[in-house]
Amino acid sequence: MSIVKSSKGHDKLLLEGYSYRRANKSQRIWRCSRNDCAGRVAFDGDQYNKITEHVHAPNPEATISAEFKSKTTTSATTSHDPPRRITYETLHNVDKNDGAAVSTYHSSQRTIEHKRQRNDIPLPRPLIYTEIVIPDELQITNGGARFLLYDNQDPSRRLIILSSDDDLNRLSNSEHWHSDCTFKACSS
C-alpha cells in the first residue's frame, strides 16, 4: 500500500494491484482509477476496507510502474542529480523480478528533463553590467557553503568572483597557477 502523486498532481492510492483516486474529494473513500469500474475502498483510520468489488483483475505491474514514475518525478524536482543517478536510485528500490514493469531509461530521462524544464524559470539575459543579478540560490553551493566570493557592483568595470572556500584554499596552497580567459572578458 502506498499513496503516490498522479501525473496531474493528485493523490493516487496503490493497494493490492489496484489503483484508486479520491471519490469526490473525500478523505475516506477511494474509487478505482478506471472509469468503467465501481471498485471502492474506505479508510477507517487504521486500514483500508473494500466497499465494492472490482470488475477487472488486479494489475500489479501498473501499480509498480505508477510508483516508479511518481518517485522519479518527485526526485527530478527536489534534487539536482543527473537523470542517470535518479533513475538508478529509483530503480534500486524496485524488486529485480518487477523490472519489466518500469519504464526504460530513455523514457525516464525524458520524463525527468520535461519535469525540470516545466519547473524552471528562464533566467533573464542582461545587456549591461548593472542588469546582472545573481539570485540567492546561486550564491551558495549545494552543500550550503558560499559560492559568490566577491561582487564590486561597479557599473563600468564589474568584477565577480565565483568559487567555494575549499577551492580558494586549494588554489592558495598551489605552487603554480594557470589561467584562461575569453577575449571579450579579458584584456591582453
N, C-alpha and C positions, 0 to 999 in steps of 0.2 A: 504494500500500500504506500503510495506517495502522491503528493499534490505538486503538480508542475504548472508552468505557465504555457498557455496555448500560443499559437503564432500571433494571435491578436492581443495577447497580454492578459487573458482571463484565466482564472483558476481551472485546472483540469485534474480530476481525481483518477488515478490509475489503481484499479483494485481487481485482483483475480483474473487478469486477462481482458478486462473490460475498461473502457474509458468513459468517464462521466463528466458532465458540466453542471453547474448550479441550475436548479429549477427555479425560474422566476426570481432570481437574486436572493434566494433563500440561503441561510447559513446551515440549515439542517438537511434539506432534501437535495439529492443529486439525481439527475436523469441521464440516461445513456446518450452518448455523443452522436449516435446515429439517429437521424430524424425518423426513420421508419420503425424504431424500437421504443417500447414503452417501459423498458427496464429502469427501475429506480431503487435507490438505497437511501436510508435515513441515518443520520449520525446522532446518537443518543448521549454524546459526551465522552463515551469510552470506546465504542466500536461502531462499525457500520453494519446495519441490518437491512436485508433485502425486503423491499415492499412488493415489487412486481418482478416477474421473471423476464429475461431477455428472449427475443425471438430469433437470435442468432448465436452461434458458438463463440466462445471467448477467443481472442486473438492476442496471445502473449507477445508475439513479435511486434505488433503495433504499439503495445504499451512500452516495450523496451526501446523502440525507435523514438517514441514521443519523449521518454525520459532522457535519452541521449541528446536529442535535439534541444530540449529545454536547458540542460546543463551546459551544452555548447554555447548557446546564445547568451546565457547568463554570464559565462566566463568571458565571452567576447566583449561584453560591455563593462565588466568590472576589472579586467586585468589588461596589461599591455603586453602580454606574452604573444609570441608569434603563433599563427594558426596551427602549425605542426605540433607545438607543445600543448596547446589547448585540446586539440584532437587526441593526442596521446594520453593526457591526463584523464580526459573524459572516458576514453576507450579502456583505460586501465581499470575502471570501476565496473565494466561490463564483463560478465562471465564469458569465457572463451567459446563455450558452446552456443552462445547467443550472438556471436559476432556477425552472422549473416543478416541479422535484423537491423543493424545500424547502417547509416548511410556511408558512402565511400569517402575517402579522404578529400578528393576534389570537390565533392558536394559540400562537405563540412567546411572546407576552406572558403568556398564561395559564400556560404551562409555567414561565416564569421566576418568576411570582408564587407558584405552587404549590411550587416547589423552595425558594424563600426562606421561605415560611411553614412548611414542614416542618422547616427547619433552625433557625428562630428559637425561642428560649426566651422565653416570655411574661415580661415584667417584672412584679415584684410591685407591688401598689398600696398604698403606705404610708398609714396612718391618722393617724400623728403624725409630727412632725418628726424624732424620733430614728430612725425606721424608714427614712428616706431614705438610701439607699446608692447612690452613683454609681460604677458599675463602671469599672475602669481603662481599658477600651477606649473609654469615653465621655468620659474626661478629656483626651483628645488629639484633634486633628483628623485627617483622612485623610492629611494631609501629615506627621504626626508632631509637630506643634507642640502646646504645651499649650493646653487649652481651659478647664479649670477654674482660674480665677484665684484665687478665694478661697472658703473654706468655714469659717465660725467654729465649727461643730459645737455651737452653743448650743441646748439642747433647748427653751427657751422662745421665743427670738427668732432663729431660724435665718436666716443670710444666705449666699446662694450667688451668686457672680458667675461667669457663663459668657461668655467672649469669647476671641478669639485675640489675641496680642500685636500683630499687624498692625492689627486693628480698634481696639484700645486706642490705638495711636499715631495712627491716623486721627481718632479721637474727640478726643484731646488737642490735635491741630492744628486742630480746627474752631473757628470763632468762635461759632457758635450750636448749642445742644443742644436737642433736643425730646424729650420722654419721654411714655410712655403707661403705664398700669397697669390692673390689674383691681381691682375693689372689694374682693375677698376678700384680695388680697395687699398692697394699698397703702392706708395710712390717709390721710385728707384733711387 
